[in-house]
Amino acid sequence: MLVPRRGLLASTPLLATERLEAEAARVLPRGVADWIAGGAGGEAALARNRAALEAATLTPRVLTGAGPADLRRRIGGIDLPHPIGIAPFGLHGLMHPDAEAATARGAGSALFIVPMVATLPLEAVAAAAPGAPRWMQIYLQADRGATRDLAARAKAAGHGALVVTLSAPVAAWRERDIANRFAPDPARGNGNDRPAYARPLQGGTDPAPTWRDIEALQREGMPIMLKGILHPDDAARAAGMGCGVIVSNHGGRQMESNPASFAALPRVAAAVRGRVPLLMDGGIRRGEDVVKALAAGADAVLVGRPAAWALASGGAEGVRDLLARLAAELSTAMRLLGVERLSAIDRRLLD
């Protein structure tokens, strides 16, 4: 049983992500910590995500008259306090006893994409933070009725969109998990289960989805975001269908030969042409990373591992502090770059 470490982050607020990872490793079993931190194969894509962001530089403008930064952003009909949300990652109960409810409370008015493979039912997560902006992650099911059922539940619970994760039709080769002989406890990930649902943890989702499945899901009447897009042709097709796009290589957890999300972002942005919401995840660790992603074409970014580490080490307070730190860093970076509004962040800032 994990013990909530309330006050850990309250006493040392706004910890950098490296510290968050170290604190999480102290309280988590080795297998769980490696499961969160690890990537596919030799973890080249995992490293590539950070390397791509670190290699990019930002060139400030001076004497622009820019005042305090305005971080507000409207995405998919939702007004958000800043362009930083929480990516879907599974089994929050492995990280904290309050599981996804703690993450939802910590996210507050920021965007939270609720995972399908969750410890708590999506309805309980919605009840933990009533009225907060939430989207619901879905893995397409071979049983189309099960997919429709999950979509209906999400709609009834007030989720604003469905996030269809496309980058994990089969389980990946993750060497840390193999070495640790680690398999996630199914009891910590069955919150949304019903008898008709196939378990993503057991490789039970549809291994061969097509664009027709997305067209069918659109008939459920909810906005759809497609997560896991890296190729501009796929992005153009998604945008042409009215689906939002999340540029993501699944945090480097599926294929180690994937390009970095940030490297793929400019070509995807050029294909989307502002027609639909465009988000990115993969490697975001600091506010300046957020600026770089926005300058390359994203409307917002998502954080996964940092949120998991914050949850493990500080519960809802940890998640809240993480988002506060990233937003504060983003505000500082904007002032130093000479921009006042997010709309002024564009490719001219990237060296």
GINORLIN-V845161 format. One record per helix or strand of 3 or more residues. SS is the DSSP state (@ for helix, = for strand). FROM is the first residue (numbers start at 0). TO is the last residue. If there is no record, write none. Layout:
BEGIN
ss->{SS,SS}
from->{FROM,FROM}
to->{TO,TO}
END
This chain:
BEGIN
ss->{@,@,@,@,=,=,=,@,@,=,@,=,@,=,@,@,@,@,=,@,=,@,@,=,@,=,@,@,@}
from->{7,16,29,43,72,77,83,91,98,111,121,133,143,160,174,185,199,210,222,231,243,249,260,277,286,299,304,341,346}
to->{10,26,36,54,74,79,85,93,106,113,127,137,155,164,179,187,201,217,228,239,246,251,271,280,294,302,336,343,348}
END
